[in-house]
Amino acid sequence: MAEAILLKDKRWSLSGMTALVTGATRGIGHAIVEELAEFGAVVHICSRNQADIDRCLTEWKSKGFSVTGSVCDVLSRHQRENLMETVSSIFHGKLNILINNAATVIAKESTDYTAEDVSTIMQTNFESTYHSSQLAHPLLKASGYGAIVNISSLAGLKAFPNVSVYAASKGAINQVTKNLALEWAKDNIRVNAIAPGAVMTLLLEACMV
Ligand SMILES: NC(=O)c1ccc[n+]([C@@H]2O[C@H](COP(=O)([O-])OP(=O)(O)OC[C@H]3O[C@@H](n4cnc5c(N)ncnc54)[C@H](OP(=O)(O)O)[C@@H]3O)[C@@H](O)[C@H]2O)c1
């Protein structure tokens, strides 16, 4: 195992790189942080729960990873702005990697969604991805080598039952990923999306109604 990690490190390193991963105290975001940190990146995370952040930071410190964290509900425009100010301050105005991972799902028949459900899902998933990318743009550009990875979903490409609004939020992310990639290539910022299938996490459990 140690040999495999050493080999990975020789082929690919993120040493000297900085990253922000939203929604990283469990699930896919947590795994992304470990992967980035294992390759040498310095990482900042957020979630809505300070106790969970503290627990993760202690765990990562014991593994020798360089990770900081702060509370941010990505639903809130104001909290996103605060998060990016914190990141700018910690990383001296530069950021190499933004992982827009935090998301929520409310599983219902399409006839049952309320206006509030739709706003919550679209703001948490789509608007936060778009706005956080806007906020990060000057930091990514200043780094000279920026990358955004939007965590989309297979549900944004294919139809599954009871997740129509979540699916729409991910479909919107897929499209805007292409627009931002086109517009920001000139700033040396790559923008990509990953669309995972089913991964056994709390979010997936919430889909199973
Ligand atoms: N699991 C799957 O099968 C699957 C499939 C395709 C795509 N995805 C995508 O993968 C990403 C991660 O999902 P996951 O399955 O790993 O979910 P998860 O296990 O529920 O983890 C979500 C993480 O995001 C945080 N979070 C949730 N809402 C937040 C908010 N409003 N503001 C800030 N942080 C928030 C959670 O912490 P707190 O709740 O404490 O804030 C937690 O750290 C999402 O974009 C999801 O759509 C998942």
The ligand as a Tripos MOL2 file, in Angstrom:
@<TRIPOS>MOLECULE
LIG
   48    52     1     0     0
SMALL
NO_CHARGES

@<TRIPOS>ATOM
      1 N1        -24.2740    9.7010   -3.0080 N.am      1 LIG1
      2 C1        -24.6240    9.5570   -4.2710 C.2       1 LIG1
      3 O1        -25.1250    8.4980   -4.6860 O.2       1 LIG1
      4 C2        -24.3820   10.6640   -5.2530 C.ar      1 LIG1
      5 C3        -24.6000   10.4010   -6.6080 C.ar      1 LIG1
      6 C4        -24.3900   11.4200   -7.5230 C.ar      1 LIG1
      7 C5        -23.9660   12.6590   -7.1020 C.ar      1 LIG1
      8 N2        -23.7730   12.8780   -5.7700 N.ar      1 LIG1
      9 C6        -23.3260   14.2220   -5.4050 C.3       1 LIG1
     10 O2        -22.1530   14.1190   -4.6050 O.3       1 LIG1
     11 C7        -22.0790   15.2520   -3.7600 C.3       1 LIG1
     12 C8        -21.8490   14.7880   -2.3300 C.3       1 LIG1
     13 O3        -22.9680   13.9960   -1.9390 O.3       1 LIG1
     14 P1        -22.8600   12.8860   -0.7920 P.3       1 LIG1
     15 O4        -23.6550   11.7440   -1.2600 O.co2     1 LIG1
     16 O5        -21.4420   12.7020   -0.3940 O.co2     1 LIG1
     17 O6        -23.7090   13.6160    0.3740 O.3       1 LIG1
     18 P2        -23.6230   13.4770    1.9670 P.3       1 LIG1
     19 O7        -22.9970   12.2140    2.3730 O.co2     1 LIG1
     20 O8        -24.9960   13.8130    2.4480 O.co2     1 LIG1
     21 O9        -22.6020   14.6550    2.3750 O.3       1 LIG1
     22 C9        -22.9410   15.9650    2.1010 C.3       1 LIG1
     23 C10       -21.9100   16.8940    2.7210 C.3       1 LIG1
     24 O10       -22.2830   18.2260    2.3870 O.3       1 LIG1
     25 C11       -22.5910   18.9600    3.5850 C.3       1 LIG1
     26 N3        -23.7320   19.8230    3.2940 N.ar      1 LIG1
     27 C12       -25.0030   19.4560    3.0280 C.ar      1 LIG1
     28 N4        -25.7560   20.5520    2.8180 N.ar      1 LIG1
     29 C13       -24.9310   21.6180    2.9570 C.ar      1 LIG1
     30 C14       -25.1200   23.0100    2.8810 C.ar      1 LIG1
     31 N5        -26.3370   23.5430    2.6390 N.pl3     1 LIG1
     32 N6        -24.0600   23.8340    3.0830 N.ar      1 LIG1
     33 C15       -22.8480   23.3030    3.3470 C.ar      1 LIG1
     34 N7        -22.5960   21.9980    3.4400 N.ar      1 LIG1
     35 C16       -23.6410   21.1620    3.2500 C.ar      1 LIG1
     36 C17       -22.8840   17.8870    4.6580 C.3       1 LIG1
     37 O11       -22.6320   18.3600    5.9680 O.3       1 LIG1
     38 P3        -23.8080   19.1040    6.8200 P.3       1 LIG1
     39 O12       -25.0860   18.3680    6.5280 O.co2     1 LIG1
     40 O13       -23.3550   18.9890    8.2470 O.co2     1 LIG1
     41 O14       -23.8200   20.5210    6.3530 O.co2     1 LIG1
     42 C18       -21.8650   16.8250    4.2450 C.3       1 LIG1
     43 O15       -20.5690   17.1730    4.6850 O.3       1 LIG1
     44 C19       -23.3840   16.0290   -3.9470 C.3       1 LIG1
     45 O16       -23.1840   17.0660   -4.8800 O.3       1 LIG1
     46 C20       -24.3170   14.9910   -4.5460 C.3       1 LIG1
     47 O17       -25.3540   15.5770   -5.2930 O.3       1 LIG1
     48 C21       -23.9790   11.9230   -4.8450 C.ar      1 LIG1
@<TRIPOS>BOND
     1     1     2 1
     2     2     3 2
     3     2     4 1
     4     4     5 ar
     5     4    48 ar
     6     5     6 ar
     7     6     7 ar
     8     7     8 ar
     9     8     9 1
    10     8    48 ar
    11     9    10 1
    12     9    46 1
    13    10    11 1
    14    11    12 1
    15    11    44 1
    16    12    13 1
    17    13    14 1
    18    14    15 2
    19    14    16 1
    20    14    17 1
    21    17    18 1
    22    18    19 2
    23    18    20 1
    24    18    21 1
    25    21    22 1
    26    22    23 1
    27    23    24 1
    28    23    42 1
    29    24    25 1
    30    25    26 1
    31    25    36 1
    32    26    27 ar
    33    26    35 ar
    34    27    28 ar
    35    28    29 ar
    36    29    30 ar
    37    29    35 ar
    38    30    31 1
    39    30    32 ar
    40    32    33 ar
    41    33    34 ar
    42    34    35 ar
    43    36    37 1
    44    36    42 1
    45    37    38 1
    46    38    39 2
    47    38    40 1
    48    38    41 1
    49    42    43 1
    50    44    45 1
    51    44    46 1
    52    46    47 1
@<TRIPOS>SUBSTRUCTURE
     1 LIG1         1 GROUP 0 **** ****
